[in-house]
Amino acid sequence: MSQDQRRKRSVLSRIVRRIIIWVYHAKGWTLDGGLPDIPKFVIAGAPHSSNWDFVFFTGATAEEGVEPNFMGKHTLFKGIMKNFMYDMGGIPIDRTKRANYVEQVADEFARRDKLALVIAAEGTRTTDGSWKSGFYHIARAANVPIVPAWVCNERNILGFGPPIMPTDNYGETLLEIARFMRSKLPEYGRYKVLEEQALRLVAVGGKEQ
């Protein structure tokens, strides 16, 4: 455990976390499906459609007694922002380092006793529903399961699925996740796109194109 994890949290981070949890409950969000009782995992969430996503995920994980972590540009972890970023669960990623971001996060998993890393698997809010593969490569490198997280903004519901251990076949792993997501929101367009993406990958052997 690092020095940043052992020290007392800053007042600002404690206030912000309380506000986030208050907003989560005030907006009437409910939880469908809990997080697994395991120490380390990657939470792959979608859709990423709002700047409020982090607030709702933080509130939902707090309800489960889990404090989520997220990746951030290393330059944000300096000066007056340093302690705040660490206290909110940030993991600094230095793109200028020889080790790529997957290796850096895998090393962080190895150093910690507990880590629940939240990743917006679609990458951006403007996606058609296709997922980026970073969450998969991180889970594989760290040898931890992926917990799919689905969101229904119309009904203010956020849910977690069962942990899925990634195999060496990306397409098959993605298809298992996609089918879980569609079981929750069968007619949601982005989840249909995700399933189609997974099926295309399976058809060509499961590897990224």
C-alpha positions in Angstrom: 0.0 0.0 0.0 1.4 3.4 -1.0 1.9 6.3 1.2 -1.0 8.1 -0.6 -3.3 5.3 0.4 -2.2 5.2 4.0 -2.6 8.9 4.8 -5.8 10.5 5.9 -8.0 11.8 3.1 -8.2 15.4 2.3 -11.2 17.4 3.5 -12.2 18.3 0.0 -12.3 14.7 -1.2 -14.5 13.7 1.7 -16.9 16.6 1.0 -17.0 15.8 -2.7 -17.6 12.1 -2.1 -20.5 12.9 0.3 -22.0 15.3 -2.3 -21.7 12.6 -5.0 -23.5 10.0 -2.9 -26.2 12.5 -1.9 -26.8 13.4 -5.6 -27.0 9.7 -6.5 -29.8 9.1 -3.9 -31.5 12.5 -4.6 -31.8 11.6 -8.3 -33.6 8.4 -7.3 -31.1 5.9 -8.8 -31.6 2.3 -7.8 -29.3 -0.7 -8.0 -30.0 -4.0 -9.9 -27.4 -6.7 -9.2 -24.6 -6.3 -6.7 -20.8 -6.4 -7.0 -19.0 -9.7 -6.5 -17.3 -10.3 -3.1 -13.8 -10.5 -4.6 -10.9 -8.1 -4.0 -9.9 -7.1 -7.6 -11.8 -6.7 -10.8 -12.4 -4.4 -13.8 -15.9 -2.8 -14.0 -16.7 -2.3 -17.7 -19.6 0.1 -17.9 -21.9 1.3 -20.7 -23.4 3.4 -22.1 -21.1 6.4 -21.5 -23.6 9.0 -22.4 -23.3 11.8 -19.7 -20.7 13.6 -17.7 -22.8 12.4 -14.7 -21.8 8.8 -15.3 -18.9 9.0 -12.7 -21.3 10.3 -10.1 -23.8 7.5 -10.6 -21.1 4.8 -10.7 -19.5 6.2 -7.5 -22.9 6.2 -5.8 -23.8 2.7 -6.9 -20.4 1.3 -5.8 -20.6 3.1 -2.5 -24.0 1.4 -1.9 -22.1 -1.9 -2.3 -19.3 -0.8 0.1 -16.7 -0.5 -2.7 -14.7 2.6 -3.5 -14.0 2.6 -7.3 -10.8 3.6 -9.0 -10.3 5.2 -12.3 -7.4 6.1 -14.7 -6.2 9.7 -15.1 -3.5 11.5 -16.9 -0.4 11.7 -14.7 -0.2 15.5 -15.0 -3.4 15.8 -13.0 -1.7 14.2 -10.0 0.6 17.2 -9.3 0.4 20.2 -7.1 -2.7 21.0 -5.2 -4.7 18.4 -7.2 -2.4 15.5 -6.3 -4.0 14.4 -3.0 -7.5 15.0 -4.2 -7.0 12.9 -7.3 -5.6 10.0 -5.3 -8.3 10.3 -2.6 -11.0 10.1 -5.3 -9.6 6.8 -6.5 -7.4 8.1 -9.3 -4.6 6.0 -10.8 -2.0 8.1 -12.7 -1.2 7.0 -16.2 2.0 8.4 -17.9 1.7 8.0 -21.6 5.3 9.1 -22.0 6.7 6.1 -20.1 8.2 3.1 -21.9 5.5 0.8 -20.3 2.1 1.3 -21.9 -1.0 2.1 -19.9 -2.1 -1.6 -19.8 1.2 -2.6 -18.1 1.0 0.4 -15.7 -2.5 -0.5 -14.5 -1.6 -4.2 -14.3 1.3 -3.2 -12.0 -1.1 -1.3 -9.9 -3.4 -4.3 -9.5 -0.3 -6.4 -8.5 0.7 -3.8 -5.8 -2.7 -3.5 -4.2 -4.8 -5.9 -2.0 -8.0 -4.4 -3.4 -8.8 -2.6 -6.6 -12.1 -2.0 -8.5 -11.2 -0.2 -11.7 -14.1 1.5 -13.5 -13.7 1.9 -17.2 -16.1 3.5 -19.7 -15.7 0.7 -22.2 -17.2 2.7 -25.1 -14.4 5.2 -24.8 -16.4 8.3 -25.7 -19.9 9.6 -25.4 -20.3 9.9 -29.2 -19.8 6.2 -29.9 -22.4 4.1 -31.8 -22.1 1.5 -29.0 -18.9 -0.3 -30.1 -16.5 -1.0 -27.3 -12.8 -0.2 -27.1 -10.6 -3.2 -26.0 -8.6 -1.5 -23.3 -10.7 -3.0 -20.4 -10.1 -6.5 -21.8 -6.4 -6.1 -22.1 -6.1 -4.7 -18.6 -8.1 -7.5 -17.1 -6.0 -10.1 -19.0 -2.7 -8.5 -18.0 -3.8 -8.2 -14.4 -5.5 -11.7 -14.4 -8.7 -10.3 -12.9 -12.3 -10.7 -13.9 -14.5 -8.2 -15.8 -17.7 -7.1 -14.1 -20.2 -5.7 -16.7 -22.2 -2.7 -15.6 -25.3 -1.6 -17.5 -27.2 1.7 -17.2 -30.8 2.7 -18.0 -30.9 6.5 -17.8 -34.7 6.6 -18.5 -35.5 4.6 -15.4 -32.4 5.6 -13.3 -31.2 2.0 -12.8 -27.6 0.9 -12.7 -26.8 -2.8 -12.4 -23.8 -5.1 -12.2 -23.5 -8.5 -13.7 -21.6 -11.6 -12.7 -17.8 -11.6 -13.0 -16.5 -12.8 -16.3 -12.9 -14.1 -16.6 -11.5 -13.0 -19.9 -10.2 -15.7 -22.2 -7.5 -15.4 -24.9 -10.4 -14.9 -27.4 -11.5 -11.3 -27.2 -14.6 -11.9 -29.4 -16.0 -14.7 -27.2 -15.4 -12.7 -24.1 -17.0 -9.6 -25.6 -20.0 -11.7 -26.7 -20.6 -13.1 -23.2 -20.6 -9.5 -21.9 -22.9 -8.3 -24.8 -25.4 -11.0 -24.2 -25.6 -10.1 -20.5 -26.1 -6.5 -21.4 -28.9 -7.3 -23.9 -30.6 -9.5 -21.3 -31.1 -6.4 -19.3 -32.1 -4.0 -22.1 -33.0 -6.2 -25.1 -34.1 -3.3 -27.3 -31.4 -0.8 -26.5 -29.6 0.2 -29.7 -26.1 0.5 -28.3 -26.2 -3.0 -26.8 -27.3 -4.4 -30.1 -24.3 -2.7 -31.8 -22.1 -4.3 -29.1 -23.4 -7.7 -29.8 -23.0 -7.3 -33.5 -19.4 -6.2 -32.9 -18.7 -9.3 -30.8 -20.3 -11.6 -33.4 -18.0 -10.1 -36.1 -15.0 -10.7 -34.0 -16.0 -14.3 -33.3 -16.5 -14.8 -37.0 -12.8 -13.9 -37.7 -11.4 -15.9 -34.8 -12.0 -13.5 -31.9 -9.0 -11.2 -32.6 -9.1 -7.5 -33.0 -9.1 -6.2 -36.6 
